[in-house]
Amino acid sequence: QVQLVESGGGLVQAGGSLRLSCTASGLPFNQLPMNWFRRAPGSEREFVATISWSGSVTFYASSVKGRFIISRDNAVNTVYLQMNSLKLEDTAIYYCNAANEHWGQGTQVTVSS
């Protein structure tokens, strides 16, 4: 049974930082690209960042490029999203995704002024 469990969300002031984690089980984590998506209130789910199976290739949405960093540790089946210089518009539920197929339950990130 595939499980993706996100953690690390919370309430943070604008300009602050958070690090999200997503730990996977039940799939060949070290063979799969991993992604982060988010859904803001009243909006569609949108792509945030992706990382190749090896971690050597990453790609970001233009809205987060230069502020967010995606990384992974295949030894512990975990992908991370380091979020810096957070803005009000980063408020959303953040979802971990494996190979565009499996989804976590999401973790809420709220940025306050």
C-alpha positions in Angstrom: 0.0 0.0 0.0 1.4 3.3 -1.1 1.6 6.1 1.5 2.9 9.6 1.3 2.8 11.5 4.6 3.5 15.2 4.6 4.6 17.2 7.6 6.0 20.5 8.6 3.2 22.9 7.7 2.0 25.6 10.0 1.6 29.3 10.5 4.4 31.6 9.7 4.9 35.4 9.2 5.6 36.8 5.8 9.3 36.7 5.1 9.7 33.6 7.2 10.7 30.0 6.4 9.2 26.5 6.7 10.5 23.1 5.6 8.0 20.5 4.5 8.8 16.8 4.5 7.1 14.0 2.7 8.0 10.4 3.7 6.9 7.6 1.3 6.3 3.9 1.7 5.1 1.1 -0.5 6.8 2.3 -3.6 10.3 2.3 -5.2 11.0 5.8 -3.9 14.6 5.9 -5.2 13.4 5.3 -8.8 10.7 7.9 -9.0 10.6 11.6 -9.6 8.9 13.5 -6.8 6.8 16.6 -6.9 5.2 19.2 -4.7 1.9 20.8 -5.6 -0.3 23.3 -3.8 -3.9 24.4 -3.7 -4.7 27.9 -2.5 -8.2 28.8 -1.2 -10.6 29.1 -4.2 -7.9 28.0 -6.7 -7.0 25.0 -8.7 -4.1 22.8 -7.6 -0.9 24.0 -9.1 2.6 22.6 -9.6 5.3 23.9 -7.3 8.5 21.9 -7.8 9.8 18.6 -9.1 13.0 16.6 -8.5 14.4 13.6 -10.4 14.9 10.2 -8.8 18.6 11.0 -8.2 18.1 14.5 -7.1 20.3 15.9 -9.8 17.6 17.7 -11.7 15.1 20.1 -10.2 12.5 22.4 -11.7 10.3 25.1 -10.1 7.2 27.1 -10.8 8.2 30.6 -11.7 6.2 31.9 -8.6 8.6 30.1 -6.2 11.8 29.9 -8.1 14.6 31.4 -6.1 12.7 31.1 -2.8 11.9 27.4 -2.6 14.3 24.4 -2.7 13.3 20.9 -3.3 15.6 18.1 -2.2 15.4 14.4 -1.3 17.1 11.8 0.8 16.6 8.4 -0.8 18.1 6.6 2.2 15.0 7.6 4.3 12.4 7.8 1.4 11.8 11.5 2.1 11.4 14.5 -0.1 11.7 18.1 1.3 10.5 21.5 0.3 12.5 24.3 1.9 10.4 27.5 1.6 12.1 30.8 2.2 10.9 34.4 2.0 7.3 33.3 2.3 4.6 35.5 0.9 0.9 35.8 1.7 0.2 34.2 -1.6 2.1 31.1 -0.6 -0.8 30.2 1.7 -2.1 26.9 0.5 -2.4 23.2 1.2 0.8 21.6 0.0 0.7 18.1 -1.5 3.4 15.6 -2.1 3.2 13.6 -5.3 5.0 10.6 -6.5 5.5 10.2 -10.3 2.3 12.1 -11.0 0.4 9.1 -9.7 0.3 9.0 -5.9 -0.7 11.8 -3.5 -0.3 12.6 0.1 -3.1 14.0 2.3 -1.6 17.5 2.3 -0.2 19.9 4.9 -1.5 23.4 5.5 0.8 26.4 5.2 -0.5 29.7 6.3 1.5 32.9 5.8 0.3 35.9 7.8 1.2 39.6 7.5 
